[in-house]
Amino acid sequence: MNNKLNYYFLLICFFSWNCNNFNQANKNYESALNLYEIGDFNSSLTLLNAVISETDDSAMLAEAFYLRGKIYSNLFKYTESIESYDNALRYKYKNPSLIYNNKGYQLQEAGKFSASIEEFNLAISLDSSVPIYFNNRGFSQLKSLNYNSALNDFDKAIQLDSNYAGAFNNRGILFAILNDYESSLVNYNVAISLMPNYKEAIYGRATISILLNRYDDALYDLARVIEIDSCFGPAYYSAGKIFFKVENFDEACTQFINASKCGVLEADSIISKHCK
């Protein structure tokens, strides 16, 4: 009888210990999530590593590895991010299509476009209702010079979400590459109408206006980009080229100097030759 009581006591202690461990892991995970949301990535990582070491609960481990993958992504540590996402898949993360999409994005950021397309394919095979999966795959297709496939993906993304400004912007980029400038402008205009402060789309529209010799339109858009982001170097550089072309050399030099301060290395040689 005493042996049975000892057995049950040990059993209760075992489950109590597991429960306490799970509760602590859950608290650490919630704290890690809060730290991630305020941008304290290193502190969040420390807590997530503690969660991973102190629990054997599969669902908790999947969440912890997934969040760790996102953090490494924010820290531009692509290899570590992909490894964490793979671990999240190993522990049966609740939304595997999202994992494949995120892995594809990491590979895309690392310039591995063919590999990223394979991950986006997996994401789409699991869930073909998510616009961003098509948009992301389209961008990798664009970078791989697969223009027809890219256009099909951007079209599909817009079909799924007619307010998807990013897909319109990417379609604007694609049409610019294909020298279809008017179609490019149409898409940039839609993107900007959906997101008035979409600086990349506004800058894209400015580059098309330059190609069409619509300098006033271009300068207006470039000034708008700089208003949104005061150190968007390419906008200063493009404005400098316009002013140089119309022989307003003083203003051109001012723009090139600003471009250089914002990291545009191409401006340095122009400054050394033409600006005093």
Sequence and secondary structure as in RCSB ss.txt:
>XXXX:A:sequence
MNNKLNYYFLLICFFSWNCNNFNQANKNYESALNLYEIGDFNSSLTLLNAVISETDDSAMLAEAFYLRGKIYSNL
FKYTESIESYDNALRYKYKNPSLIYNNKGYQLQEAGKFSASIEEFNLAISLDSSVPIYFNNRGFSQLKSLNYNSA
LNDFDKAIQLDSNYAGAFNNRGILFAILNDYESSLVNYNVAISLMPNYKEAIYGRATISILLNRYDDALYDLARV
IEIDSCFGPAYYSAGKIFFKVENFDEACTQFINASKCGVLEADSIISKHCK
>XXXX:A:secstr
 HHHHHHHHHHHHHHHHHHHHHHHHHHHHHHHHHHHHTT HHHHHHHHHHHHHH   HHHHHHHHHHHHHHHHHT
T HHHHHHHHHHHHHTT S HHHHHHHHHHHHHHTT HHHHHHHHHHHHHH TT HHHHHHHHHHHHHTT HHHH
HHHHHHHHHH TT HHHHHHHHHHHHHTT HHHHHHHHHHHHHH TT HHHHHHHHHHHHHTT HHHHHHHHHHH
HHH TT HHHHHHHHHHHHHTT HHHHHHHHHHHHHTT THHHHHHHHH  
